[in-house]
């Protein structure tokens, strides 16, 4: 009896102990990683609140002393960030609305209507999913110049108001909605347009929510195309405005960091409160979106 | 991967004809309506498609053709375009020294960023999948860089890497001073040998949260019985990772590999903001080169040719990976791809 009890106890306690220390080690590693992830944010915030002499002292500190709130005022006075916000918001809202509208209509036709050439047309759409945006960028730029849309909101919104990826995604989803529902609505005399608006769209909440975040954030953070077609503060979006600001205040790191904080703050705030939706939306890019 | 579609959608969708034909057909009318095109829906369908199709035609389909045509011309937007045949391409591939550098840089970024990104993502996902407390908070933090504007991120990192007043350099100086080791921080962004790793670090910081989230979803789909069985057979935790986890998430690995590779091919903003392609063109990428050719040097044809070379590279690499996947990607029968 004395020989059996320790034998049963030992395997019980030993793995338990390693389990606990393993867990602690894991937490320690993950916290270290979190610090590494957050450090650039902290460094940005700290710098944005420092005075120039504080910035150029060694060793650098993560705690600004004194805290110079004025940097934000100076930044906003040096560059019209308010205007950039409005531009970004206007462009992102327009692009999201138009893209979801045009794509859901097309997706409805591909998923629910029977017409000649459906399969071929859909294949043509799909084939272009592989082609990177950069291939079409130069002709689009030439077209924008030809239309005299350079440095206008048209240039920022219209070419991105359509999306093959969104059509593809929505079509897949729409096809999963039972056909009996719209057959029944059709029996009751509903037009295709009403079926789209009152049957299919209301039933597609999750995919529309994810797509909205994906398109909105993509548009909000888009850099290359707005960089190419906007040329004045009247049309510059936040990323392009920030890049322009950098071009003019090359070494004023307190101002540049304040500008970065201003650029990031709204998105990060919304992200913290709607984390799950953001993750869902962004992982869509894994499905073939840009 | 966390598909936003319900499982029933992806399953049904790949068998449209089967579902259509096996659907019970109570009446003759139903059958004929189901199988034939509906004339009354013909024009209606075109109306639904019209807004999308016009945009598709003008901003995607025609530009693709135009871009290919343009790549055979020399055009600075001012004088009339001049047909030069394959010269843009032959110049790029045989004479253009900068383009050779650009290709080298791009491949450097691919072979560093893609494996590191996958390793980080998988490591983080496995760690977070242990049923730890605080998963939500960790995910919130690790995913945060993914939603940030790349311009702001690149700007912060430029300052972060500053040799004299940056916090990273300071940490390295202090480390060297306290340990007495002859360690000095490199002049990251002014040294051609160190500018590339700086871009890699920025990219890893920015995107690891993305691979982590995708891997996390894949890990949650691995049946617990497999681990239990492996444990019974006496497999160590490394063996369980190597022989259960790794093959089970290999479809996700393959998928992320393709996605990240395409992303690395298209690297632009990071280099444009943080290093301006330098020093000595050490961080000039293919997309950056397209941008330079077209919008700095006004050489539209040459820029279009670079864009097509990019496309061809992406196409070939994706094709090769798709071929190679059969050797190492493990698909569960009946599972989602």
Contacts between the chains, C-beta under 8 A, distances in Angstrom:
chain1	res1	chain2	res2	distance
A	23	B	130	7.5
A	23	B	132	7.0
A	26	B	127	5.7
A	26	B	130	6.3
A	26	B	132	6.4
A	27	B	132	6.7
A	27	B	134	7.8
A	29	B	127	6.8
A	30	B	124	7.8
A	30	B	127	5.9
A	30	B	128	7.4
A	30	B	132	7.4
A	30	B	138	5.6
A	33	B	124	7.1
A	33	B	142	7.1
A	34	B	138	6.5
A	34	B	141	4.6
A	34	B	142	7.1
A	36	B	205	7.7
A	37	B	141	5.3
A	37	B	142	5.8
A	37	B	144	6.7
A	37	B	145	6.5
A	37	B	205	6.9
A	37	B	209	7.8
A	38	B	141	6.2
A	38	B	144	7.7
A	39	B	160	7.9
A	39	B	167	7.3
A	40	B	145	7.8
A	40	B	153	7.2
A	40	B	156	4.8
A	40	B	157	6.5
A	40	B	160	5.8
A	40	B	205	6.8
A	41	B	144	7.5
A	41	B	156	7.8
A	43	B	156	6.5
A	43	B	159	7.2
A	43	B	160	5.8
A	43	B	167	5.3
A	44	B	152	7.7
A	44	B	156	4.5
A	44	B	159	7.8
A	47	B	159	6.6
A	55	B	165	6.4
A	56	B	164	7.8
A	56	B	165	5.5
A	57	B	165	7.5
A	58	B	164	7.1
A	58	B	165	6.5
A	58	B	170	6.8
A	59	B	170	5.0
A	59	B	173	7.9
A	59	B	174	7.0
A	60	B	165	5.7
A	60	B	166	7.0
A	60	B	167	5.0
A	60	B	170	5.1
A	62	B	167	7.2
A	101	B	51	7.3
A	102	B	51	4.3
A	102	B	52	4.4
A	102	B	55	6.3
A	103	B	52	6.1
A	105	B	48	4.7
A	105	B	49	7.3
A	105	B	51	6.2
A	105	B	52	6.5
A	106	B	48	6.5
A	106	B	49	5.1
A	106	B	51	7.4
A	106	B	52	3.5
A	106	B	53	7.0
A	108	B	48	5.8
A	109	B	45	4.5
A	109	B	46	7.9
A	109	B	48	3.9
A	109	B	49	4.9
A	110	B	49	7.9
A	113	B	38	7.5
A	113	B	41	4.6
A	113	B	44	6.4
A	113	B	45	4.0
A	113	B	48	6.7
A	114	B	36	7.3
A	114	B	37	4.9
A	114	B	38	4.7
A	114	B	41	5.6
A	114	B	45	7.7
A	115	B	37	5.8
A	115	B	38	7.5
A	115	B	41	5.8
A	115	B	42	4.9
A	115	B	44	8.0
A	115	B	45	3.7
A	115	B	46	7.0
A	116	B	37	5.3
A	116	B	42	6.3
A	118	B	45	7.4
A	121	B	49	7.5
A	121	B	53	7.9
A	124	B	61	7.5
A	125	B	56	6.8
A	128	B	56	7.7
A	128	B	60	5.4
A	128	B	61	6.7
A	128	B	64	6.7
A	130	B	314	7.9
A	130	B	315	7.1
A	130	B	318	7.9
A	131	B	60	7.9
A	131	B	64	6.0
A	131	B	311	6.2
A	132	B	262	7.6
A	132	B	265	7.9
A	132	B	266	6.2
A	132	B	307	7.6
A	132	B	310	6.4
A	132	B	311	6.0
A	132	B	314	6.4
A	134	B	266	6.9
A	134	B	287	5.5
A	134	B	290	5.5
A	134	B	307	4.9
A	134	B	310	6.1
A	134	B	311	8.0
A	135	B	63	7.7
A	135	B	64	6.3
A	135	B	67	5.2
A	135	B	304	7.8
A	135	B	307	4.6
A	135	B	308	6.5
A	135	B	310	7.4
A	135	B	311	5.3
A	136	B	59	7.1
A	136	B	60	6.1
A	136	B	63	3.8
A	136	B	64	5.9
A	136	B	67	6.0
A	137	B	290	7.3
A	137	B	294	7.6
A	137	B	307	7.1
A	138	B	67	6.1
A	138	B	70	6.5
A	138	B	290	7.6
A	138	B	294	5.1
A	138	B	300	5.6
A	138	B	303	5.3
A	138	B	304	5.1
A	138	B	307	6.7
A	139	B	62	7.4
A	139	B	63	3.8
A	139	B	66	4.0
A	139	B	67	5.0
A	139	B	70	6.5
A	139	B	304	7.6
A	140	B	59	6.1
A	140	B	63	5.4
A	141	B	294	7.1
A	141	B	295	7.5
A	142	B	66	7.8
A	142	B	77	7.4
A	142	B	300	6.9
A	143	B	58	7.5
A	143	B	59	7.9
A	143	B	63	7.3
A	145	B	77	7.5
A	158	B	55	7.8
A	158	B	59	7.7
A	159	B	55	7.9
A	159	B	59	4.5
A	161	B	55	6.1
A	162	B	51	7.8
A	162	B	52	5.7
A	162	B	55	3.0
A	162	B	56	5.7
A	162	B	59	6.3
A	162	B	60	7.4
A	164	B	56	6.7
A	164	B	60	6.7
A	167	B	52	6.1
A	169	B	4	7.7
A	172	B	5	5.9
A	172	B	9	5.9
A	172	B	10	7.1
A	172	B	13	5.7
A	173	B	4	7.8
A	173	B	5	5.6
A	173	B	9	6.1
A	175	B	9	6.5
A	175	B	12	6.9
A	175	B	13	5.2
A	175	B	16	7.5
A	176	B	5	6.5
A	176	B	6	6.0
A	176	B	8	5.6
A	176	B	9	3.0
A	176	B	12	6.3
A	176	B	13	7.0
A	192	B	41	7.1
A	192	B	44	5.4
A	192	B	48	7.2
A	196	B	48	7.5
A	206	B	4	6.6
A	207	B	4	5.5
A	207	B	5	7.0
A	210	B	4	4.8
A	217	B	147	6.6
A	220	B	149	7.6
A	221	B	148	8.0
A	221	B	149	4.9
A	221	B	150	6.6
A	223	B	149	7.9
A	223	B	150	6.3
A	223	B	151	5.9
A	223	B	268	7.7
A	223	B	269	4.8
A	223	B	272	7.9
A	224	B	268	5.9
A	224	B	269	7.0
A	224	B	287	7.4
A	224	B	291	7.2
A	228	B	291	7.6
A	228	B	295	5.9
A	238	B	149	6.5
A	239	B	149	5.1
A	239	B	150	7.3
A	239	B	151	4.2
A	239	B	152	7.7
A	239	B	269	7.9
A	240	B	151	7.9
A	242	B	149	7.3
A	242	B	151	4.9
A	242	B	152	6.1
A	242	B	155	6.9
A	243	B	151	5.3
A	243	B	272	7.8
A	243	B	273	6.1
A	246	B	155	6.1
A	246	B	273	7.1
A	253	B	159	5.4
A	256	B	155	5.9
A	256	B	159	7.4
A	257	B	155	7.7
A	257	B	156	7.0
A	257	B	159	6.8
A	259	B	152	7.9
A	260	B	152	3.9
A	260	B	155	5.4
A	260	B	156	5.9
A	263	B	149	5.5
A	263	B	151	7.2
A	263	B	152	4.8
A	264	B	148	5.5
A	264	B	149	6.2
A	264	B	152	5.2
A	267	B	147	5.7
A	267	B	148	7.1
A	267	B	149	7.1
A	268	B	144	6.9
A	268	B	147	6.9
A	268	B	148	7.1
A	271	B	144	7.0
A	271	B	147	4.8
A	272	B	140	6.9
A	275	B	136	7.5
A	275	B	139	7.4
A	275	B	140	5.5
A	275	B	143	7.4
A	278	B	143	7.6
A	278	B	147	6.0
A	279	B	139	7.4
A	279	B	143	6.2
A	279	B	213	5.6
A	280	B	2	7.1
A	280	B	4	6.3
A	282	B	146	6.1
A	282	B	147	7.1
A	282	B	210	6.9
A	282	B	213	8.0
A	283	B	1	7.2
A	283	B	2	5.5
A	283	B	4	7.7
A	283	B	210	7.6
A	283	B	213	6.1
A	283	B	214	6.3
A	283	B	217	7.8
A	284	B	4	6.2
A	285	B	210	8.0
A	285	B	259	7.9
A	286	B	1	6.1
A	286	B	210	7.9
A	286	B	214	5.9
A	286	B	255	7.0
A	286	B	256	7.7
A	286	B	259	5.8
A	287	B	3	7.6
A	287	B	4	7.6
